[in-house]
Amino acid sequence: MINKQKILITGSSGQVGAKIGKVLSPHFDVLGLSRNDLDVASHSSLEKVFKSFEPNIVINAAAYTKVDEAENNQNLAKAINYSAVKSLSELCAANSSFLIHFSTDYVFDGSMAHPCSENDQTNPLNVYGQTKLAGDNHIIKHAHKYAIFRLAWVYDDHGINFPRKILNAAKINSRIKVVNDQFGTPTSADFISKAVFKFIANIDLISGDNGKWLLNLVPNGCASWFEFAAYLLVCAEEAGIELKCKSKDLIPVSTNQINQLATRPSKVILANDKIQKMIGTEFADWRVGANKFIQQINRC
């Protein structure tokens, strides 16, 4: 039964989409479409794909994730993070397809002292978070069956992301400034893809009665960007990667000392106990994923 399910992945060339496609392909009939293959903001283009492929499950890994650039590209951010999601949720409902969508910790404002549960009040501080929340809310109100996974600080061994930037900078610079007053949970695409596979494999998405989920999907623990960078460089040093900037050479700076166009929440920790219980898996600390990232980079 499981290998007969047809899964459409949008944004298949991105960090999350590519990794999920790699994990799911041996088990399902997967069609991955990148932004070059499919304009997710075009309802008619999406409709053609639904008619030809007839997916049982749609995984929307397409998103506008450039947080600062979204402030000046609000229409584009809205088209991808909201309008495309609106079309996907409508098409999934019309075709009895289950929709899996990825959200962000930036739907919160960072003011909560406790880990944010799925039911806590949202209050995004920037355009990126606002457009993502608009997409989430449309799914919740209108989609037939869905799972929204809230992610945080996503990275992979491919693509442009914070760990790769830090590692590349450390190879050519003797000192690097890193923000030390923004906190979250570094989350690897490898971790995300394996958890999503377990979710699909263990939950009856197609015929199950309860088919509406909002779930926080992050590993355990939290860190500042500075602590994340320091740990990455420690792992890189241990792996024998030559660095000009070692972990001890990092310079901590506050948010008000750097130029970021978009306002970020100071601290968002997502409570992840709900998804762990659902898929019967105890998550590891975020450092496990960071260490694996360095090992993957070192093999390239």
N, C-alpha and C positions, 0 to 999 in steps of 0.2 A: 504493500500500500504506500509506504513512505517514498519509494523511488519513482512512483508514478505522479507525484505531485509536481506541478509546473510552477516554477518560481521566477518572477520577473524582478530584476534588480536595476533600479535607476541609479545613475551616478556610479557606475561600475568601475570607473577608472580612479575614483577617489580613494582616500586612505581606508575608510570603512567598507565601501562598496567592493573594492578589489579584494580585500581580505575575506569578506563574507562569501564572495563568489568562489574563491579558492577552497574554502572550507565546505561549502554546500554542494559544489559541482559533482563530487563523487557519489552523492546520495540522492540527488534530485535532478529533474530536468530543468536546468537553469539557463535563462536568457539574460545576459548582462548587457546593458546599454549605457554607454558613456554620454557625456554632453555633446560629443561629436556625432553620436548616433541618434540622439533624441533630444529635442528641445522640450524639456518638461513643462515649460511655461505655455506650450501650445496644446490646448485641449484636443484639437483635431488630430495632432500627431500621437498623443497618448491613446486616443480612441482607436486609431488604426492598429496600434500595438496590441491592445486588448482584444480586438476582433481577430487578429491573425494568430496570436499566441494563446489566448484564453487562459491566463494564469490563475492558479488556485490561490497563490500567495504573492503579494507584491511587497517588496522591500524597498522603501524609498530612502536611498542613501545620497540623493542629490540635495545639496544645500548651498546657500551663499553664506560662507563662514568667515569672511574677511571682516572682522569686528570693527576696525577703525574705518575701513573704506565704505562700509555700509552707511556710515553717517552722511556721506556725500553721494551715495548711490542708493538712496532709499527705494526708488522705483524698481530697480533690479533686485534688491534684497527682498522686496515684497513679492515680486513676480515669482521668484524661486521658492522662497520660504513660506509664502501664503497661497498665492494663486495656483501654483502647481500642485500644492497639497490639497487645495480645494477640489481641483479636477480629479486628482487621484482618489480622494475619498468618495467622490460621487461615482466614478467609474467602478471602483471596487464594490460599492453598494449595488450598483446596477448589474454587475457580473458575478455577484456572490463570491468575490475574492477577499481574502483576509489581508488587511493592510498592516505592515510593520513600518513604523516611522521613528526617526531619531530626533530627539529634542536636545535641550542644553540646560546646564546649571545656571546659565545667564538669564533664565526666566525669573530668578530670585534676585533680591537686592543686597544680599549679604548681611542683613541686619539681625538675623536670627542667631541666638546664642546656642541653639541646639541643632543637631543634624536635621535637614529639611526632609520631611516626609512627602509622599506623593500628594497629600491633601493640604499641605501648607499653602498659605497665601502667596501668590506670585506678584512680582512688581519689578519687571525688567527696567534696567537703567539706560539701555542703549537701543539703537534701531535694530541691531542684530537680534537681541533678546526679544524685542517687541514683535518683530515679524515671525520669529520662531513660535512665540506664544500664540500669535494669531492663527498659525497653522495648526498647532495643537488643539486649540479651542474649537476650530472648525471640525476636526476629526471627532472630538469628543461629542459634539452636538449632532453631527450628521452621518458619520460613518456607521456601517452596519456591524462589522467586526474588526477589531483593531488591537494593536499593542503599540503604545508609544514608549520608547525607551529614552529616558533623560541621561545624557552623557556629560562628561566633564573633561576638559584638558586632553582632548584626543590627540594621539600621535601614532606614528607607524615608522617602520624602517625605510619606507618609501614616501615620497612626497615632501612638501615643505611644512615643517612644524618646529616647535620649540626645541626638542632634544637635538634634532639635526642641526639647527642653527647654532646651538650652544657648542656642539661637538666641532662643527666646522670653524667656528670663531676661536675655539680653544687651540686649534692647530696652528693658527696664524697670529694670535694676539697673546701678549703676556698677561694682560689684565682684562677682565670683562665685568661690566656692571649688570647686576640682576636685581629685579624688584624683590623686596623681602617682606612686603606688607599686604600681599594678595595671596589668599589661601584657597586650595581646592584639592581635587584628587586626580592625579595623573592617570589616564586611562588608555591603554594600548588598544589598537585595532585588533590585535590578536586576541586579547581578552574579550572584546566585544563580540567578535565573530564566533568564538567558541561558546559563549553564553547564549547567543541567539540560536545557534544550532541546537543546543540542548533544549531551549525553549520550544523550538519547532518540533523536535523529535519527541518531546515528553508531553506536550499539550495538544489536545485535539482541537486544532484551530478551525477545521472545516465544518465539522458536524456538532461540535460541543455547544452546549447551551450558553455558557458564560463566556462571551467572546469580546469583552471590552476591558482592556488593561492599560493603566498608566503606571510605569515602573521605573524606578531609579536604577541605572546600570553602571556601577563604578566598582572598582576593587575596594578593599578596606584601607583605612588610614587617610591622612591628608598631609599636605606640605605647602610651603610657600614656593614661589617660582625659584627663589634663591636656594632653598633646600633641595628642590628637584634638580637644579643644575649641579649643585655640589655633589649629590649622590651619583649623577650621571658621570661626572668627571672622575670620581673615585673608582667607579666600575671600569671606566675607560683606562685608567692608570693600571688597574689590576689585570686588565686584558692585554696590556702591552702596547696600547695605542699611544703613539708619540704626541705629546701635547706641550704647547708653550705655556698655556695657562692651566695650572693644576687647581684642584678644588680649593686649596688654601689661598689662591691668588684671586678668587672671585671677590668683587666689591659689592656689598649690599647697599641698595638705594631704596628710597621710599617712592611711592607712586607719584607724589607731587614733584619729584626731581626729574621725571622723564616726560617725554611728549607723547601722550596717548590721546588721540582725538575722542575716542569713545570712553565713557565712564564704565569702569568695571566694578563688580561687587567685591568688597574687601575679603569676605570669607563665606564660601558656600560649601558645606559638606552635605552630600546627599545620603540619606539613610537608605541602605541597600538590603535590609533584612527580608523584605517582601519577595524580591526576585530570587534570593538564595533559597528560601523555603519552597517556592514554586518549582524550581528546577532541581531541587535536592542537591545543591552544591554549596560548599563553604568556600567563599572567596578568599584569596590570598591578599597580602598587603601590596600596595602599589609598587613597592620596590622590586617585587618579583618580575613584574612586567618591564620595569626600567632596566634591570639587569639583563633580561632576555633581549631587549632592544640593542644593547651594547654588543652582545654576542652575535646578533644577526648582522649588525653593521660591520663588525670585525671580520665576518666571513665573506663579505662582499669584495 
